[in-house]
Amino acid sequence: MKLMIASDIHGSAYYCKKMLDRYQAEKAEKLILLGDLLYHGPRNDLPEEYNPKAVIAMLNEQKDELLCVRGNCDAEVDQMVLQFPILADYMILYLDGRMVFATHGHIHNEENLPPLKKGDIILHGHTHVQAMDHCGGHIYLNPGSVSIPKNGNANSYMTYEDGVFIIKDLDGEEIRRMSIRES
């Protein structure tokens, strides 16, 4: 199964379209969104082509393809206009025999871990910084931000297929990879 994982669209129609174009090009079976879909938030500048209504329309067209968790900028009013669930604080996935705790990152993160056993994976966005790290027996993954990357990162997303996570820029160029079969 191939998955695409993205986070922190923050209402950018420009970057949402680029992300969805990459989703089509990747031919993934599902797109996992790690929150912060529509609102830019009080700490961020407006992203390019800030247009939450256009983002709503684009995402609703893909509603059967999406799995989503709630970000700190997502609210119940957002759920009223989106046709797929966005208000879960986390989701649990099992990939290659490993538990993946997928969340936005504002509640559970490297400083406030959920219960994880050795080899489990915490996957979150929120920081807008890409990560693929082994930390105290577990693995920490972050696809970075689709629209407002930080710390010199490129606008990015992540794929998962056959035990390998790959962070890519929005042109589809590989930035970093990690095999969880070898970890």
C-alpha positions in Angstrom: 0.0 0.0 0.0 1.3 3.4 -0.9 0.3 6.4 1.3 1.0 10.1 1.0 1.3 12.2 4.1 1.1 16.0 4.3 0.6 18.7 6.9 0.0 22.4 7.5 -1.7 23.6 4.3 -2.9 26.7 6.3 -5.5 27.8 3.7 -3.1 28.1 0.7 -4.9 27.3 -2.5 -1.6 27.5 -4.4 0.1 24.8 -2.2 -3.0 22.7 -1.8 -3.2 22.4 -5.6 0.5 21.5 -5.8 0.0 18.9 -3.0 -3.0 17.3 -4.8 -1.2 17.3 -8.1 1.6 15.4 -6.3 -0.9 13.0 -4.8 -2.2 12.2 -8.3 1.4 11.8 -9.6 2.4 9.5 -6.7 -0.6 7.2 -7.3 -1.0 6.7 -3.5 -4.1 4.9 -2.2 -4.8 7.5 0.6 -3.7 11.0 1.5 -3.2 11.4 5.3 -3.4 15.0 6.4 -1.9 15.9 9.7 -4.0 19.0 10.4 -4.0 22.8 10.0 -5.9 22.7 6.8 -7.7 26.1 6.4 -6.6 28.8 8.9 -3.1 30.3 8.7 -2.9 30.8 12.5 -1.9 33.9 14.5 1.8 33.1 14.4 2.2 32.6 10.7 2.2 35.1 7.8 -0.4 34.5 5.2 0.7 31.8 2.8 0.7 32.2 -1.0 -2.8 32.4 -2.4 -4.5 32.3 1.0 -8.0 31.2 0.1 -9.6 28.8 2.5 -12.8 28.5 0.4 -10.8 27.2 -2.5 -9.0 24.8 -0.3 -12.3 23.6 1.0 -13.5 22.9 -2.5 -10.3 21.1 -3.5 -10.2 18.9 -0.4 -14.0 18.1 -0.6 -13.5 16.8 -4.1 -11.0 14.3 -2.7 -13.0 13.4 0.4 -13.0 9.6 -0.3 -9.2 9.7 -0.5 -8.5 11.5 2.8 -7.7 10.5 6.3 -7.2 13.5 8.7 -6.4 14.5 12.2 -7.1 17.8 13.9 -4.5 20.5 14.0 -4.3 23.3 16.5 -5.7 25.8 13.9 -8.6 23.5 13.0 -12.0 24.1 14.6 -15.5 22.7 14.7 -16.6 25.4 12.2 -14.1 23.9 9.8 -15.7 20.5 10.1 -19.0 22.1 9.2 -17.7 22.9 5.7 -15.5 19.9 5.1 -17.1 16.6 4.0 -14.6 14.3 5.7 -13.7 13.9 9.4 -11.0 16.3 10.7 -11.6 16.4 14.5 -9.8 13.3 15.7 -6.7 14.2 17.8 -4.8 11.2 16.5 -5.1 8.0 14.4 -3.4 4.7 14.8 -1.9 2.9 11.8 -0.1 -0.4 11.6 2.6 -0.5 8.9 5.1 -3.3 8.5 4.3 -4.6 12.0 4.9 -1.2 13.6 2.3 1.0 15.4 2.2 4.5 14.0 0.7 7.2 16.2 -0.3 9.9 13.7 -1.2 13.3 15.2 -0.8 17.0 14.5 1.9 17.5 17.1 0.5 20.3 19.3 -0.6 17.8 22.0 1.6 14.7 21.5 5.1 15.3 20.3 8.8 14.6 21.2 8.4 16.5 24.5 5.0 14.9 25.3 5.0 11.4 23.9 2.0 9.1 23.7 2.5 5.6 25.1 5.0 4.0 22.6 6.9 0.8 22.8 10.3 0.2 21.3 10.1 0.4 17.5 6.8 2.4 17.4 6.6 5.5 15.3 5.3 9.0 16.2 4.2 10.9 13.0 3.3 14.5 13.3 3.4 17.9 11.6 2.9 21.2 13.5 6.5 22.3 13.6 6.8 22.8 9.8 10.2 21.1 10.1 11.0 17.8 8.3 12.3 15.0 10.6 13.3 11.3 10.3 15.0 10.4 13.6 15.5 7.5 16.0 14.7 8.8 19.4 14.9 6.7 22.6 13.7 3.4 21.0 11.0 4.9 18.8 11.0 6.7 15.4 10.0 10.3 15.0 8.7 11.4 11.5 7.5 14.8 10.3 6.7 15.6 6.6 7.3 19.3 7.1 4.8 21.8 5.8 3.1 22.0 2.5 2.7 25.8 2.6 4.8 27.4 5.3 8.1 25.5 5.9 10.5 26.6 8.6 14.2 26.3 9.4 15.2 26.5 5.7 13.1 23.4 4.8 11.4 23.1 1.3 7.7 22.9 1.0 7.2 19.2 1.4 5.2 16.0 1.9 6.0 12.4 2.7 5.3 9.0 1.1 5.2 5.5 2.6 5.5 2.3 0.6 7.0 -1.1 1.2 8.6 -0.1 4.5 10.1 3.1 3.3 9.2 6.7 4.2 10.4 9.4 1.8 10.2 13.2 2.3 9.9 15.0 -1.0 9.6 18.5 -2.2 6.5 19.6 -4.1 8.2 18.9 -7.4 8.5 15.2 -6.3 12.3 15.4 -5.7 13.5 13.2 -2.9 14.9 15.0 0.1 15.4 12.2 2.6 14.4 8.5 3.2 14.1 6.0 6.0 13.4 2.3 5.8 11.6 1.0 8.9 12.5 -2.5 8.0 16.1 -1.8 8.8 15.5 0.3 11.9 
